[in-house]
Structures are given as structure tokens and as C-alpha cells.
């Protein structure tokens, strides 16, 4: 990884590290082992998996739409009591979508239950020809995904995918409000030591590394690579020590090769 900008004011950097560390001790971050699942994060993981699979087949990615994800969450909650493509009131799943907001020409729904990870649920759909056909349909343009968790229900975990082909006669731009393509990783380091992905190596990265070592946060694979400053395949307090030396200006390059 390339060397990038760092703060030059060493005193401020060290002071900030001490202040932030103290604040984190008094107000600990949510533990990586928390019992509360991040349902929106799980939903985005599903969309990433869908688009990766479509890319392998040369298909265009589907745009995630916040409104469709909200409606998908409603459908996932409805599946707790009525595991069906019909809603509890007897109407069809697509009737939940406001046509004035999403003028659709075609739609499909995948539902699943029982698995607690995006990968396992995605594999359920992958192993079902009808569900997989919806994921691989080249005419769909937009997607919403919702995940519901109800520990006292039959299956506990409920997942829904909502696929939409826009009616371009009504929506000639082919775009919906807020549409986006989710990235696989929320944080993408720009270089070794840039653990929060802001393009600057400073005390915030040092504190984040200390939190990782204390098992208070987790790193994605790109952060893990960025944190291995000694390039020895492990992230230890030695990496944190060298990151601190870099911030203080005692060393001038990262990563550090020790021979």
C-alpha cells in the first residue's frame, strides 16, 4: 500500500489519541458480539451477493432503493405470521408498493426463513431454480431486501427480496429516488494504517486499532490487511506500536518490513 498524508502536529495527535481512548473507556462501543442483529446491514449483504452473482453471469447490477428496502422489511415482518407471497390481508406482495413512487412493469418476490446469515439464506435461494431465476432475471433493474428477527417465532429469521422492473414509459429516466449500488465493504482503507478509510493516518486510526485488539470492534478483510503493519500475517500490539511511531514521526513509512 502507498504512503499517504498524515498529520504533522505530533503533540495534537498524541493528545487526541489520549482523549479518544479515555472517551472510549467511559463510553464503550457496541460489542461485536452483541445479541442485537443489524438487520439493515444483513439486507445490504444480500444485495451485494445478488450483484456479485449477476456480475459473474455478465448481468447488470440491481439498484438498491431505500423505499423498496423499507417495504421489504414490512413484508419480512408479515412473513412471521403468514409465510406466503400473499399478505396477511389476502392481497399480493406487490400491492404494498406505491405505484406512484415505483412505477413497475414487472415484479417478483423471494422469501426465506430459518437461516441467520446472508450467505446461508442466499444459498437457499441459489439452490431453488425458481428463486434463482428471479435473482438472475436480466429485465429487473431495482431491488429491495428486508430482514426480520423474531426470537419467539417458528423460524426466528425471515428474509425477503423484492425485484422490480421499472415501467420506462412512466419513468423514462429509469431512476428511483435514493437508488444506489451497495459496496461490499463500508470502509475501504487507502493505504497501510488508514483503518477508518478517510485517507489520513492519525490518532483515530490508532484508537481504532487498539479497539480491535481489545475485541471491541471487528475489521473487514481490507482493514485487516491495512492493520498488518509488520506484514507478518497477524495483527498484534506491535502493529499498534509502529502505527504510533509513524504518527509521531519516528518512522516515515508504512508498512514496516522487519528483517
Secondary structure as GFF3:
##gff-version 3
##sequence-region A 1 259
A	DSSP	alpha_helix	10	26	.	.	.	ID=ss1
A	DSSP	alpha_helix	39	56	.	.	.	ID=ss2
A	DSSP	beta_strand	63	64	.	.	.	ID=ss3
A	DSSP	alpha_helix	66	81	.	.	.	ID=ss4
A	DSSP	three_ten_helix	93	96	.	.	.	ID=ss5
A	DSSP	beta_strand	104	113	.	.	.	ID=ss6
A	DSSP	alpha_helix	118	126	.	.	.	ID=ss7
A	DSSP	alpha_helix	129	135	.	.	.	ID=ss8
A	DSSP	beta_strand	142	149	.	.	.	ID=ss9
A	DSSP	beta_strand	157	166	.	.	.	ID=ss10
A	DSSP	alpha_helix	203	213	.	.	.	ID=ss11
A	DSSP	alpha_helix	221	227	.	.	.	ID=ss12
A	DSSP	alpha_helix	237	248	.	.	.	ID=ss13
###
